[in-house]
């Protein structure tokens, strides 16, 4: 069985990576690979960087978050560059709790889960290898064995700074088991695992009356006091709290601000000084990234409470807004559907897009910038070209509302409504209209939506419907064009021949008669008018096209109709305009004749084979577009 062979291979690989040796042997590893002694924050940063970084328009895109986090590139860039990077360099931000604050279903938990899974995998690589004192429940850093008075000498020899003191348990073990000889202390390689509680801890608030601080810091093992004689003997203490187990890695606090105050105060010294108090011992050193998440309402309540002022300065708040890009929102829904029991259902093309348009519109704020309505803003955010606006305008828009995306419709609501549409329709195929209908009906059931919000959201559903109407018409018209690409190329070649003759004041030759003709002004204008090129602007547009063709030729590239965005749009619109009457008659006929029926069957086949529809959704699309064209 393949799966059992894979399990066996995984087990063999884990055994191969295991290492055990003395502290002296560990120092020999350090001489060659200093990175094994890096801090927890540095390890997280290097783990993210190891997956690669891409520069896009001067911004960093970190590949580590691909396929899981969509549309939050700016947020992730800020998170990595403003927190993880300086923290990795031992700057003061590492002495802060990282608090991810944002709306429900916005990606906070996904980011934390990604970091935890990433650390687990990274600890199995050479770059992310972690070594600890063997037998230590806190996986303590072996360098804590170096006495305080020798640490400057160690830095001079190895170039590595040592922070933290040897724990009470290992201090006792060093004397009793190794006779004070640090070079003989056994060291082992460890592998982070949330399930095995190695290097990754998770703490969830529960009933404040019953939750014990021991969950965080460990507790006394009363059954051993008779054996060891004292509660202050470290052997009588269970170092099994989440803070103990998360040492060397990361600690997640779920809904941190719901925690009782006594739990939060432990984080003060842990973040600022790198230690915490447990039992009747001196402060225990711990090196771990503290990451928490909460919603905006909880956070506002927390900072308004004067009793929490000491913690305010220990927290770095990283807002995690909703995604504001339609194309990325589609990917979120696709991912959620893939991971659900709905993956067998046929969802017609553009059904998720209209849901994404609606969701993103509810999250956007209307711009005060002249000439920008909310639909244009949505297009600009999604990277589309909007006439009269450029990249600089986009950056201005993003600065207009710093908290944009912190409210609106969440992805879970959309997926719940899609589920409802599937169940109601009782067929394994749904289209954009089914989704919009379900979204609209669900607004009454959404407890947190006010009357004013509902009116606004209904308007956004109407906008999404209009966007879909245009998409649907184009889809059908494209499918009606036999060999669409070939038709577009023929039209472009004809247009370019005439443009070249016009600009160079030449005549064209009739391919059949050979007689000379003037450039076909009617043909050129019929194409240019599709995109609003005025009579006065036609020469400039035509010259621009010729310049673009020359630039392509110099680079040895071939100019195609898609090489110029506005020309592509003009040719598409012209083709569609020529076909509109044919489409209208064919799709709206209740009793199609043999020719029309043949054409319909050809279009349905093309929609299935080339556009991703199935027979149900293709026929529904044709009927809908027929009704649109008849209005």
N, C-alpha and C positions, 0 to 999 in steps of 0.2 A: 504493500500500500504506500502510495506516494507520501501521504501525510505522516505516516509513521517514520518513513525514511528521513523526512524533513526534521521531525522531532529529534531523531537520533543525531542528525548532522548538527542541529542547534546545541544539543547536549555536548557533543564532541568539541564544538567551537568554544563553548563556555569553559570546558576543562582545559583546553589549550591556552586560554587567556589567563588562567589562574597563576598566581605567583606568590611565593612565600620565601622570606629570607630574613637575615638579621638587619638591624639598623645600619650596620656598617655597609652591608651589601646595598641597602636602599640609597645610601649616600653616593655610592658608585653610579647608580641610575641617575641621581640628581645631577651629577657632573656632566652627564651627556644630555639629559632632557630636563631642563629647568621647569618646563611647563607642568610637570606632575605636581609641583608645589604651589600651583596658582590658587588664588582665593575662589570662593564660591561664585562671586559676581563675575570674576574673570572667566571662569569656566562656562558660565551661561553665555557670556558675550562671544567667546571663541566658538562655542557650539553653534550659535546663530551664524557667525561669519563663515564657518566651515562649509555651509551649504551654498555660499556664493552671494555676491552682491552685484546688482545691475544698476547702472546709472541711466535715468530717464529724465530728460529736460532739467538736468542739474540736481535731480532728487535721487536718493538711494532707495532701491527696492530690494528687500532681503528675501532671497529665494526660500529660506527656511519656512516662511509662512504661506507659501504657494499651496494651492489646492485645499486649503482649510479656511483661510481668512480672505474675504473678498471685499475690495473697495475701500480698505482702510490703510492704503499705502502711506498716506501722510501721517496718520496716527502711529503706525508701526515705525516709521522713520524717526519720529520724535521719541518714541519709547526707547529705541535702540541707541540713538545718538545723544539723547539728553539724559538717559538714565544708565543703561547697561554699559555704554562705552566709558563715560567718566568713572563709573563705579568700578569697572575693571582696572582702571588706572589708579585705584586706591584714593580717589578724590572723595570729598565729604559726602556726596550723594549716596555712597554705599552705606552710610550710617542712617539711612532713612527707610521707612516702610514704603514699599511701592503699592499705592492704592489705585486700582483700576476702577474708575467710576463712570457708570453709564446706564442707559435704559435696559430693560429686560430683553433678552435674546439678541443683544448687540454684539456679542463675541467675546465678552470678558472671560467667561469660563473656558471657552475654546482656546484662547491665548494661553491661559495658565496650563491647561491640559497639554497643549503642544509643547510648552517649555518642560513639563515633567517628563513626557514621553521622549522628548529630544535629549534630555539629560541622561535618561536610562540608556539610550543608544550610544550617546557620546562617551559614556564611561567605559564602553567596550572597545573604544578606539585607542590608538597610541596617543593621539593628541589630547584625549580626554581622560586618560588613565588616572585613577585615584588610588592612593595607598593609605593604609591606616594601621594603627597599632593592633596587632592580632588579639582577639578576645575582648576588645573594648566595645561595650554596648553603644557608645556614642561615635564609633569609627573615628577616633581622635587622630588629628594630624601628627605624624611621627616627629615632626620638627619641634613639637612642644617638649620633647625630651632634652633638647639643648638647653643648658642652664642659662639663666638670664644674663649673667656676667660674661658669657662667651658669645652672645648673639651678634655683637658688633664684629667680632673676629669672624664669625660664620658668614656674615654679610660680605666682608672683604674677600673671603675665599670663594664663596659660591654666588654672590650677587643676588641673594634671596633674603628678603626681610621676613622675620618671624614675629607673628602676633599671637598673643594668647598664652595662657599658663597650663601646665600639665594638670589634668583633672585629679580630684582626690583619689579616685579608684586607681588610676594608673600611677600616681605617686606612691601609693602603698604597694602596688604590684612590682614597681621598679625595685623597691627595697627588699620585699619578701621573696619574690620569684627570681630576680636577676642580680641581687646583691649590689644594687646601685650601678651596675655596668650597662650603661645605655647602649653601647655598641652591640650587646648581645640580645637586646629586646627584639622579639619577633615582629616582623612587619608583614602585612598581606595586602594583595590588591583586592579592592572591593568593587562591586558593581551596583550602581544605584537601582533601586527598585521600590516603587510605591507599595506594591503588594507585600514585599518582604520587610518593609519599613527600614530601608537602608538609604540614607541621604535624601529622602523625600518624605515630608510629613504633611498631613492635611488635618485641619481642625475645623469642626462645624459647631456653631452654637446650638445649645439645646436649653432645657429648662434651667434658668439661673439658680434655682433652689437646689437642684440635684447635681448639677455639673460640678466636678471637683477640679481644683487647680492641678491635681496630680495628673490629669489628662495631658497637661502641658509639660510639667517639670519632673514627672516620676513620683515615686512614693516609697515609704519605708516598707520593707518586707518583714512584718512582725514575726513571722515564723522563724527568722534567722537570728533574732536578737538574743535568744538564749545561747546560741552557738557563738556569736561574736561579742556579746556582752554589752553593747551600747548602740543607741540609735545613731550616733555620730560616726560609727564605723562604716566606711563607704561600701563594704561588702554586704551590709544589711540594707542597702538602698537599691531599689530597682530604677535604673536610669532608662526608663522606657516611655517617658512622656514624648509628645510630638516634637518638642524643641530639642530633646536629646537625640531622637532618631533622625531629625532633619539636618543635623550637623554635617557640614561639608557640602550640602546641596541647597535645597530650597524648601521653604515652609509656606504652605497655602492656608490662608485664613478665609474661609467662606463666610460671606456676610459679616465681616469683621466688626462692624459698628453695632451689630446686635449683641455683641459679647458683653458680659458683665464687666464692670470697671476693674475688678481684681485681676482679670485675665490681661487686660490691656496694659496695666502698669508694669507687668513683667517685660513688656516689649520696649520700655524706655531704656533700660540699661543694656538690653540685648542689641538694640540698634545703635545706640550711641557708643557704648563701651565694648560691645562684642562679648558680653557675658550675661548670665542670669543667676538668680538665687534658687537653690533647691535644697530642701532639708537643712540639716545642721552642718552645712559645709561652707567653705569659702566660695566666692563667686566662681561659677563654672564657665569657662570660655566656650564659645560656639561661633562658628563661621557659617552663616547661612543667609540666603536671600529670603527676605520676608515679603511675600506678595499677597495682597488682599483684594477683595472686590466687593463693591456695594453699589446701590443705586443712588441717584441724585438726592432724593427726598431724605434718605437716611443720613447722607453726608451733610446736608444743610442743617438737619437737626443736631448732628454731632458737633459741628463747629459753632453753633449758636449756644452750646452749653459751656459756660465758663470753666466748669470743672475739668474740661478736656483740653484746656489751653496748652498744657505741657506736652501733650501728644501732637498738637497741631504742627509744631516745628519739626517733629520727627517723621512727618508724612510727606511724601511727594505724590500729589494727585495727578493721575494721567487720565484725562477724559477719553472714553471709548464711545464715540457716537455711532449711530446707525450709518450704514453705507449709503452714499448719496449718488451712486452710479447705477443706472438702469441695467447695463450689461452685466455688472458684477452681482446685482441683486438676483438676476436670472440664475446665475451660477449657484447662489445660495440655495434657491429653491430646488434646482436640479440635484444638488448634493443631499438636501434633506429628503427628497423623494427617493433617491438611490438607496438611502439608508433606512427607508421605511418599507412597509409591506405593499406600497403602491407602485413599486418599480415595474410591475407587469402592465400597468395601465398605459394606454396610448394617450399621450397628451399632445394635442395638435400643435404644430409650429405657431409661435407667437402667443400662445395661451399664457405661458409664464411671463412673457415680455409685458403684456398688458397689466398683469398683476404687479410686476416690478415698477411699471410707470406709475400706477396708483400709489404704491407704497412710498416710492421716492418723493412724489409730489406732496404727500402728507408730512414729509420730514423737512422739506425745503421752506425757507422763508422768502417772502416776496421781496425782490431787490428794489432799492430806491434809485438804482442807476437807470437813467433814461434809455428807453428803447429795449429794455430787457424785461420780458414777461416771464412767468414762471416756467413755461414750456421751453423757451429759449435757454433759460438758465439750466434746466434739466439736461438739455442737449449739450450745452457747453461743458457741464460737469462730467458728462459721459464721453467727452473727447470728440464730439461731432463738430463739424465745421458749421458755424453760424455766420452768415454774411454780415460784415461790418464789425465783427468782434474777433479778438485774437487772444494769445496766451496771456498777455499782460492784463486784459480784461478779466480773464478767468481768475488770476491771482488776486485781483481787486475784489472780485465777488466773494472769494473764500475768506477774505479778511473782514468783510462787511458784518458778518454775524459769527463771532468766535465760537458760540455754543450751538451752531446749526447742526441738526441731526441728533440732538439729545431727546427729541420726542417725535411722535408720529406712530404710524402703524408698524408693529414688529413682524418679523418673518414667520413666527409661529402662528400668528393669526391667519396669515395668508395660507399656510399649509393646512391649517384646520379647515378653512373654507373650501380649499381644493378637495380635501377629503370628503367634505359634505357634498360637494358637487358630484363626485364619483359615485357615492352611495345613492344619491337621489336619482341619478340618470340610469342606473342599473345596466350600463354598458361599459365595456372596457375602453372607452374613448371619450375624452372631453375636449372642448374647444375654448377659444378665448371668451365667447359669449357666456358659456356655462360658468367660467371663472368669475367674470364681472358680475353676473347675476348673484352668484354665491357671496361675493364680497359685499355687495349692496345689501342683501338680506341679513348678513351677519352683523351689520352695524347696530341693529336694534338689540342684539344680544351681547354687545361689548359693553361691559359695565362702566368702564372708565371714560367712555366717549360722551362728552357733553352735547347738548342740543346744538350749540353753535358749531362745534367740531363736526357733528354729523352733517350739517348743511354744507360745510366746506368740503367734507369727504365725498358727498354725493356729487358735487361739482367736479372733483378730481376723477371720479368714476366716469363721468360724462366726457372729460378730456381724454381719458384712456380709451374710451369707446371710439371717439373721433380719430385718435391715432391708429387704432386697429382698423377702422374703416378704410383709411388710406393704404395701410399695409396689405389688407385683404384684396383691395382692387388691383394693386400693383402685382400681387402674387398671381392672381388669376390672369391678368393681362400678359404677364411674362410667360405663363404656361401656355397661353394661346399662340404666342409667337413661335412658329416652327423654327428650330435652330436659332434661338434668340441671339446668341453670341455672333453668329454669322450675319444675321440681319443688321445688328448694331455695327459690325465691322464694315459692311457694305455701305451703310448710310454714312459712316464717318469718312471712309475713303472718298466718297462722292463729295461730301462737304469740304474736305481738305483740298481736293483738286480745285474746287471753285474758289475757296479762300486764297489759295496760292496765286491763282490767276488774277483775282481781284486786287490783292496787295501788290503784285508785280506788274499790274496793268497789262496782262497777257490775255490772249483768247484761248478757248478750249476747242479741241477737235471732237466732232461727233464720231463715236466709235464705229457707227454703221456707214454714214455717208462720207465721212472725212472732212466735211465742211467746217469752217471756223465759226465758233459761237461765243457770245459774251457770257461771262460768269452768270450762273443762275441765281439771281438776287432773291427770287421768290423762295427757292429751296433753302438758301442760307438763312433768310429771315424767319422761315417757318420753324427752323431749329432754334435759332437764337431767342426768339420770342418766348419759347417754353420756359426760359429762366430769366425773363424780364430784361433782356439786353435791349436798350432803347435804340432808336435810329441814330442818335448822336454818338452813342457808345459803341456801335458795331465795328467801326474801323479799329479802335483800340483793342477790342476783344479779339478780332481776327489776327491782328499783329502779335498779340500776346501768345496766341496759339502757335504761330510760325516760329516765334522765339523759343517756345518750349520744344518744338520739333527739332530745331537746330541744336539746342542744348543736349537733347537725347542722342542726336546723331554724333555729336562730338565725343560723347562717352561710349559710343558703340552700342547704345541701347535702341530698342525698337519702340517707337511711339505707338501706343494702342489707345482705344477709346477710353479706357479706364485710367490712362496716364494723366488726364486733366479732369479734376473732379467736376467742374461746372459743365464741361463738354459732355462728360458721361451722363450727367443728370439731364442735360438738354436732349441728348439722343434717346435716352430711355423714355422721356416724356413724349417726344415726338412719335416714337414707335407705338406707345400706348394710346396716344390720341388717335392715330390712324386706325387702331384696332377697336376702339371703344364701341362703335356701333355693332361690330361683329359679335363682340363679347356680350353686349346687352341683349341682342336678339337670341343668341344661342342659349344663354343661361336662364333667360326668363320665359322661354317657351314651355308651356304646359304640355303640349303635344308636339315634341320636336320631330321633324321629318328625318329621313334616313341620313341625309348629309349632316344635319345638325347633331344627330345622335352619334354619328361616327366621330365628329369633332369633339363632342363632350367626352366620349370614351377615351380619345387621345389625350385630352387635357387631364382627365382623372388619372390616367396611367402616368403622365408626366409628373403630376403632383405627388404621386406615390413614389415613383422611381427617383425623382430628382430633388424633391422639396421636403420629404420626410412625413408626408401625410399617410394615413391608411384609407381604405375605401370609404369608411363612414365619415371621417373628418373631411376628406376631399369633396364628397358630394354635399356635405353641409356647407362647406365654403362656397361652392358654386351657387347653391341656392341663395345664400346670404348676399353674395356679390350681385346676383341677378336682381334681388329686391332693392339693393342700394342704387343700381344703375337705373331702375325704373321709377325712382322717386322724383 
